[in-house]
């Protein structure tokens, strides 16, 4: 009789990661998770990247998931190590980023005791994840790790978290082995039912002004390809949510009427209001609440997604086409008649003129002898310097409203924002992920990644500069510096006529960058902006650019939103 081979559970975990295609894991060690860290030493197939905060490790893992479609992996120890993950995991789960979180826990015999770092972390994480599980027996390890990857990777994608008790990881063995590579690929959906697609064809071809509203679940490259094929055969005006940036390519730019989110005061909102058929594709209400854009609840809506709609007074679709988005769009394209131009040309032309009008304002050029840089001057300069293939990661704050409205992106998932939880601090960790995935082991093959934030948001995760420098990332980070929490400030001003709790300042960001081994740049006056930006972008490595920003016109971002009538 042959002898049964047994394996330590920590090894099963690592072998599962390898079989799932994981190349990097991000985290911080601790006594309750050290068995996993110890096992990773023997597996150079996976790079262990130690971060400076667990939240940032989860941010980086989430960006890996968003950029690749394959779950990113973060690791934390018990107690506060696990709770530090929560903000980033909530952001990832809300915004559809696949993540597997591996969290250490105390030995099972101590889990009910009041002891060092004892905490029911899965109960803490459960409300903000797709699924949480605790491993209760060594023979469960392979099954639960597999299930976590399949759950996180199945659409709509999100977060799976697993508790790894110290005693199971270090004191036991199991006769079970990790599942093979093929098991980690989640099932693929088919298209929506043919009869519903046929109904949509009739609605589109009879509509006077159909509009596509693309959401975050439409932004994976395969789906974007299907969108392009549809629009080339049957042109339809297109709007994007902030997280659907890059769904429209340069050759289809004439069909693009901007991004929508937060405040109902954009030319695209006017287009929506005039449309007699709004087709939402991969749209999630967290991106732009239906009550904000369908204010009377009367729009004719078709919902096309991998999941059923969140049906409310303000979102009542006439049709719901649930299935794989790309497959449904391909079937729709096959049935639609070919045409050469959009309907309601006069309306679209007027709205297009309004949408592009900012490019002709004085805001895009520097004022003589001005120290401060207007946001539209910064964006237009950046647009002229950046490649279409460059990934741009934008933090939350006034910076993200300006960038989401006015910065053009022509490739999917090349302009990243947090628009579900609107989480401060995401930009730099996301940029680290975007840099690392270009070439995990050879920094010389990495191309420039751009990130940006306000001075307030930057300080939320700025310690990760150390990781970026040590990992030899090539990142230029632009700080829009006004010394305040400006997005809070201008909304307080609109509500109360004054501001409270928004003053910041006190940081020399050039010296701060140099303290981490990065390169610091500062724009001293507006007319120097392009020169300094070019120098920073030419610098190989991690650099910070401190830009004194002019937010004197920021009230225009909220202009005319109360009772706005677009009809």
C-alpha angles and dihedrals in degrees: 000000000000119000117252112242116225130196136198112254091234089061090050089054093051094043088051090053090052092048089049089058096250112162100174138025125195127207153096124269128238140163095268094053102032094106088067093047090049091052092049089062089070095051113067088174086084123054113219108210114192112211131198096241133019091231090060091048089057092045090054092046090050092052090050087055094047095047098043104025088230118108115267116220129226128180130203138166127241128287114011091005088067097040090052087065095058102087093049093044091050089052092049095047094048093047098045100251114150113232136164113204118198111198128184122227138186120272111287092245088062099041094100095043129092095246143135111311093346108155135145092239097169088060089052093049098038098086092056100040137071090233141354128193137176119213106235099173134030092237090062096062100093093043096049095045090050092048091050093056094045091048094048093045098046115095126289083044123212148129131328118185128192130193112218111197114217095232094052093048095048111021107042140058131210133207091217124095134210117277119254125262096263092059092064094062107095119224119275121233124229125227126285117275113295094233092057091048089051089052090052091051089057092048094050096046093048096045120102094209115012115180131196114220106195119203136191096278089058093061103084111111096245092053092045089055089055090049091054092050090051094049094047091055098037113017115216127171110259135210126184133207113229092263093048090065114144098028091118118066127213093260090056096043092113088070094051119100102174143267126298132210144121104006125044098224107098131111086246090059088056090052091051091051092053095045120104092199125035114189110195113202119195089340123162121195091228088070097060117351112239089227087065098053104023093047096165095039088234105112120122101241135184116193117211114178148114089263137041119266127269091243114213139148089272097043114048109148120206087212133019115202107190121185141074103338097218094047092049091050091048091053090047092051092051091057101041120095116247116251137173105220142021125265122254093030095178094055092047092047093053093047091047090054090051092047094055097038094100090069089069097050125105088245092082094062127063119257111236113265091359117146095195123076120220113229093237091052088053094047096047090049092048091048090056093050104040126086120230088240094056116107112228118196116196128196125218121268134072086317091067095050092053094043095045091051102040111022112091120216122184104186126062118258093008094111110050127191136160106238102152101058094009089222119192118228101031099117103076097043090047090050090052089055092047090051096046097049091058088070118347095195106025115058092185089070094057122106127211119289120195126211131174141184144158117268090257097050093045092062092057092073105008093121087075088075083087091060092045092052095044092049090050094237120175103226134148112197119195117204116205095209122195099138094245145079087257101179088057092042099056093046091049089049091052092049103038108014091242141056134241134191097001105110117115130150127121100112127109097207094191092058090040090057092047091052088064095045094259127124119256125210130179131197106222097184136008097251090060093057099099094045094050093044090052091050092050094047090049091053112102109224134021118337137170124209117200109207120184101222130211109223095166091117096043093114087073088072088070096034118145097351098134110089093347109183114202096168 
